[in-house]
Amino acid sequence: MAFKIRHERKETENKTIRFPLRLIQQIEHAIEGDGVTFSTFVIQACEYAPENMEKGPSTHQK
């Protein structure tokens, strides 16, 4: 399933995270003209990742 940006808001809490400069530039380029914030993109990417990870011995399974 392809990653698709949604325009929605949810209850949130602030967290501080450091991003490599190159990744920041890639994200900003990806969202340019889409009317979404950096945070919206990152949150949705983080939601997408666990649901689409390959299962294997190196991943944590409950």
Secondary structure as the mmCIF struct_conf table of DSSP 4:
data_model
#
loop_
_struct_conf.conf_type_id
_struct_conf.id
_struct_conf.beg_label_comp_id
_struct_conf.beg_label_asym_id
_struct_conf.beg_label_seq_id
_struct_conf.end_label_comp_id
_struct_conf.end_label_asym_id
_struct_conf.end_label_seq_id
HELX_RH_AL_P HELX_RH_AL_P1 LEU A 21 ILE A 31
TURN_TY1_P TURN_TY1_P1 GLU A 32 GLY A 35
HELX_RH_AL_P HELX_RH_AL_P2 PHE A 38 GLU A 51
TURN_TY1_P TURN_TY1_P2 ASN A 52 ASN A 52
HELX_LH_PP_P HELX_LH_PP_P1 MET A 53 LYS A 55
BEND BEND1 GLY A 56 GLY A 56
TURN_TY1_P TURN_TY1_P3 PRO A 57 SER A 58
BEND BEND2 THR A 59 THR A 59
#
